[in-house]
Amino acid sequence: MSVLDRARSGYEFHVEADPDGDILLRILGLFAVQGATLADVRHTQTEAAAWSVLEVTGLAYDRAELLRLRLSQVPAIRKVRLGARLTLVGAAK
């Protein structure tokens, strides 16, 4: 069995937004609509900007890309970056 056969993928979204008080809730709402399973959420907010990193599992690539597009359409969101995460399952042989 190859390394790729023993791998699961997920996605990591990096979001930069205006520091609106409810921006994290607006971001999370879009993930809920797409049925994404959040593995980890990190959020930092200052007077200048808000940054969120969201690790997601259970989404096909087309759904992840749709979610990236929908996030980028929110007026308060300045930038969205989507990256793939690869997690090895089982021991290497």
Sine and cosine of phi, psi and omega as CSV:
sin_phi,cos_phi,sin_psi,cos_psi,sin_omega,cos_omega
0.00,0.00,0.77,-0.64,-0.04,-1.00
-0.98,0.20,0.25,-0.97,0.04,-1.00
-0.85,0.52,-0.65,0.76,-0.02,-1.00
-0.92,0.39,-0.52,0.86,0.04,-1.00
-0.93,0.36,-0.45,0.89,-0.02,-1.00
-0.99,-0.13,0.32,0.95,-0.08,-1.00
-0.92,-0.39,0.51,-0.86,0.14,-0.99
-0.88,-0.48,0.57,-0.82,0.04,-1.00
-0.91,-0.40,0.43,-0.90,0.11,-0.99
-0.60,-0.80,-0.10,-1.00,-0.03,-1.00
-0.74,-0.68,0.47,-0.88,0.06,-1.00
-0.84,-0.54,0.83,-0.56,0.02,-1.00
-0.97,-0.26,0.78,-0.62,0.09,-1.00
-0.94,-0.35,0.86,-0.51,-0.10,-1.00
-0.84,-0.54,0.77,-0.64,0.14,-0.99
-0.91,-0.42,0.73,-0.68,-0.10,-1.00
-0.59,-0.81,0.21,-0.98,0.16,-0.99
-0.90,0.43,0.49,-0.87,-0.07,-1.00
-0.99,0.17,0.77,0.64,0.06,-1.00
-0.93,0.38,0.57,-0.82,-0.05,-1.00
-0.87,0.50,-0.53,0.85,-0.07,-1.00
-0.95,-0.32,0.32,0.95,-0.09,-1.00
-0.88,0.47,-0.63,0.77,0.01,-1.00
-0.89,0.45,-0.65,0.76,0.03,-1.00
-0.90,0.43,-0.62,0.78,0.03,-1.00
-0.91,0.41,-0.63,0.78,0.05,-1.00
-0.91,0.42,-0.76,0.65,-0.04,-1.00
-0.89,0.46,-0.56,0.83,0.03,-1.00
-0.87,0.50,-0.63,0.78,0.02,-1.00
-0.92,0.39,-0.59,0.81,0.05,-1.00
-0.91,0.41,-0.64,0.77,0.00,-1.00
-0.89,0.45,-0.66,0.75,-0.01,-1.00
-0.88,0.48,-0.57,0.82,-0.02,-1.00
-1.00,0.08,-0.05,1.00,0.01,-1.00
0.95,0.30,0.45,0.89,-0.02,-1.00
-0.97,0.23,0.60,-0.80,0.11,-0.99
-0.99,-0.13,0.90,-0.44,-0.01,-1.00
-0.99,0.11,0.86,-0.51,0.05,-1.00
-1.00,0.02,-0.50,0.87,-0.01,-1.00
-0.32,-0.95,0.60,-0.80,0.05,-1.00
-0.71,-0.71,0.79,-0.61,0.10,-0.99
-0.81,-0.58,0.73,-0.68,-0.05,-1.00
-0.65,-0.76,0.74,-0.67,0.06,-1.00
-0.76,-0.65,0.68,-0.74,-0.02,-1.00
-0.67,-0.75,0.71,-0.70,0.10,-1.00
-0.82,-0.57,-0.07,-1.00,0.07,-1.00
-0.93,0.37,-0.39,0.92,-0.07,-1.00
-1.00,0.01,-0.58,0.82,-0.10,-1.00
-0.25,-0.97,0.20,-0.98,0.11,-0.99
-0.83,-0.56,0.65,-0.76,0.01,-1.00
-0.79,-0.62,0.73,-0.68,0.04,-1.00
-0.77,-0.63,0.64,-0.77,0.14,-0.99
-0.83,-0.56,0.85,-0.53,-0.06,-1.00
-0.83,-0.56,0.86,-0.52,0.07,-1.00
-0.99,-0.11,0.78,-0.63,-0.14,-0.99
-0.80,-0.60,0.62,-0.78,0.15,-0.99
-0.81,-0.58,0.25,-0.97,0.09,-1.00
0.99,0.16,0.31,0.95,0.04,-1.00
-0.87,-0.49,0.69,-0.72,0.17,-0.99
-0.96,0.29,0.33,-0.94,-0.05,-1.00
-0.85,0.53,-0.67,0.74,-0.04,-1.00
-0.90,0.44,-0.57,0.82,0.06,-1.00
-0.94,0.34,-0.63,0.78,0.04,-1.00
-0.90,0.44,-0.67,0.75,0.01,-1.00
-0.93,0.38,-0.62,0.79,0.07,-1.00
-0.89,0.46,-0.66,0.75,0.03,-1.00
-0.91,0.42,-0.65,0.76,0.07,-1.00
-0.86,0.50,-0.70,0.72,0.01,-1.00
-0.90,0.45,-0.71,0.70,0.00,-1.00
-0.90,0.43,-0.63,0.78,0.06,-1.00
-0.88,0.47,-0.68,0.73,-0.04,-1.00
-0.92,0.39,-0.30,0.96,0.01,-1.00
-1.00,0.05,-0.16,0.99,0.05,-1.00
-0.96,0.28,0.83,-0.55,-0.10,-0.99
-0.82,0.57,-0.58,0.82,-0.04,-1.00
-0.98,0.22,-0.22,0.98,-0.03,-1.00
-1.00,0.02,0.82,-0.57,-0.06,-1.00
-1.00,0.05,-0.63,0.77,-0.12,-0.99
-0.43,-0.90,0.63,-0.78,0.06,-1.00
-0.73,-0.69,0.74,-0.67,0.05,-1.00
-0.81,-0.59,0.71,-0.70,-0.01,-1.00
-0.92,-0.40,0.78,-0.62,0.04,-1.00
-0.75,-0.66,0.52,-0.85,0.04,-1.00
-1.00,0.07,0.59,-0.81,0.08,-1.00
-0.89,-0.46,0.69,-0.73,-0.02,-1.00
-0.86,-0.50,0.83,-0.56,0.00,-1.00
-0.87,-0.49,0.84,-0.55,0.03,-1.00
-0.97,0.26,0.64,-0.77,0.01,-1.00
-0.91,-0.41,0.82,-0.57,0.02,-1.00
1.00,0.10,0.14,-0.99,-0.03,-1.00
-1.00,0.07,0.53,-0.85,0.05,-1.00
-0.95,0.32,0.60,-0.80,0.01,-1.00
-0.83,-0.55,0.00,0.00,0.00,0.00
